[in-house]
Amino acid sequence: TTPPPLQFRYMGPAPGARIASASGVPGDLSTVYLGSASGGLWKSSDGGHTFKPIFDNQDAAAIGTIAVAPSDHNTVWVGTGEPWVIRPADIIGDGVYKSADAGATWQHMGLTDTGRIARIIVNPKDINNVFVCAEGRLTSPQQERGVFRSTDGGATWKRTLFVNPETGCSGLSMDPNNPNDMVAGTWQVQQRTWVEASGGPGSGVYVSHDNGQTWTHITSGLPKPPVGKIDVAIAPSNPQRVYALIQTFDQGSLWRS
């Protein structure tokens, strides 16, 4: 009568290397997407028992993030480039891609020079309202980084959050019940062959109450700068509860509002 203890078992894919991103499909336990940092997007249609590559014909290799549109599970977005930034040899990407047929075919949707994309969010109430959280190339100052917003399904983009040429977006979250409310984390960093210079005045937490059109830098109750990489999350069960994972020297790591 006692159930056996939960155990993990290896599911693959065998050549998948380090998986940097993953996404399921709400209400569908069989479909799983996995994105490899070293290259490749994999799909399983049988709950992870088998995987097949579905991105090999595209120009980019590393997959940084995957987003399945909540209102249409055939619409799948991927952001390219290694978002974790572990070593100078990490692979950068060439922007964002979109599939309208659950990964069978892909269309490049721009933001070519963003380098590394940490997060894509599709508005659950408007499939054409899409957000891209771009870290940037990190090896030099650039303008193509921050939060980009589209209201036409990715046909055009507008950058709505930009801190400075050395700071990109490292975290992004939306309240699924009220898409006007969003929170973003920014990261000032420069990657060199001999050092990763993480942290600076550009790192911070930003909130928006107009669907990402404008942003406000918040500091109350948060660690004092300089801080490093920041990721954020709004709790789906309670949108008033917001988490921030912040790289600091000695001020703690996980913060909650």
C-alpha positions, -999 to 999 in steps of 0.1 A, spaced: 0 0 0 30 23 3 39 38 -31 75 35 -41 98 65 -37 100 89 -66 131 83 -88 147 101 -117 157 82 -148 176 93 -179 153 101 -208 177 117 -234 182 129 -260 216 110 -262 235 136 -282 217 166 -266 246 177 -244 238 204 -219 201 213 -220 197 251 -213 160 254 -220 129 233 -218 91 237 -223 61 215 -220 26 221 -234 -2 229 -210 -27 200 -209 -5 178 -230 18 154 -210 32 139 -242 48 169 -258 82 182 -246 107 206 -262 144 207 -252 169 233 -263 206 225 -261 232 251 -252 257 235 -276 232 233 -304 199 217 -312 162 218 -305 146 185 -297 109 174 -295 93 145 -279 57 135 -287 56 104 -264 63 119 -230 101 119 -233 106 83 -243 120 94 -277 133 127 -291 139 140 -326 158 171 -338 136 197 -353 159 227 -359 189 214 -378 180 232 -410 183 267 -394 213 289 -393 216 291 -355 227 263 -332 224 272 -295 189 275 -281 185 298 -251 148 298 -245 116 281 -257 80 295 -254 48 277 -264 20 302 -269 -6 295 -242 -36 302 -266 -23 282 -295 1 253 -288 11 250 -325 28 284 -321 63 279 -307 90 305 -303 127 299 -297 154 324 -288 189 316 -299 223 320 -281 236 306 -248 220 326 -220 239 311 -190 273 325 -200 297 300 -185 328 305 -206 340 326 -236 334 297 -260 296 298 -254 277 299 -287 258 331 -296 227 331 -318 211 352 -345 178 362 -330 143 346 -327 125 320 -346 88 311 -348 69 280 -358 32 279 -366 30 241 -369 45 228 -336 81 228 -348 77 213 -383 88 244 -400 105 277 -388 106 313 -398 133 337 -386 116 367 -369 145 391 -365 165 406 -337 196 391 -354 222 411 -334 209 403 -299 234 375 -295 219 358 -265 182 356 -256 173 346 -220 135 346 -222 105 348 -246 70 355 -233 38 352 -253 8 370 -238 -18 343 -229 -46 366 -239 -31 380 -272 -9 357 -293 5 386 -313 18 403 -281 53 388 -277 83 399 -255 120 391 -259 145 394 -231 179 398 -248 212 396 -229 233 407 -258 266 395 -272 284 405 -239 318 408 -256 314 445 -264 289 474 -257 259 473 -280 224 487 -285 206 455 -294 198 443 -259 171 447 -233 134 440 -236 118 440 -270 80 442 -275 59 431 -305 22 436 -311 20 420 -345 33 385 -339 70 394 -343 67 412 -377 81 443 -360 98 449 -327 102 479 -304 128 481 -276 110 493 -245 136 487 -218 172 497 -223 196 506 -195 230 511 -211 251 495 -238 268 472 -213 235 459 -197 211 434 -211 179 416 -199 185 384 -179 150 377 -166 114 385 -176 80 374 -161 44 383 -168 13 380 -146 -8 354 -167 -40 368 -153 -31 405 -159 -6 408 -188 -2 445 -180 19 436 -150 54 425 -158 88 424 -140 123 423 -156 158 417 -143 188 434 -160 224 424 -159 255 445 -165 283 422 -177 313 420 -200 327 387 -211 365 384 -218 387 355 -225 403 359 -191 374 371 -170 336 375 -168 331 410 -153 297 405 -138 279 433 -120 275 471 -121 250 499 -118 231 486 -148 219 455 -130 185 459 -114 148 450 -111 122 468 -132 84 467 -132 58 476 -158 21 481 -154 12 489 -190 21 456 -208 58 464 -211 55 497 -228 72 516 -200 93 504 -171 102 517 -136 134 508 -117 126 496 -82 151 496 -54 131 495 -21 140 464 -1 165 451 -27 202 446 -22 225 476 -26 244 479 -58 266 468 -73 248 435 -80 252 410 -108 229 387 -128 192 388 -120 163 365 -128 127 372 -118 94 354 -115 58 363 -107 40 335 -89 11 323 -110 -9 314 -79 -5 349 -64 6 378 -87 15 399 -56 43 375 -48 74 382 -69 108 365 -67 142 378 -77 173 357 -78 202 382 -75 239 377 -77 255 395 -48 288 393 -29 275 390 6 238 402 7 220 369 -1 207 355 -33 169 350 -32 146 379 -26 108 379 -23 81 406 -24 
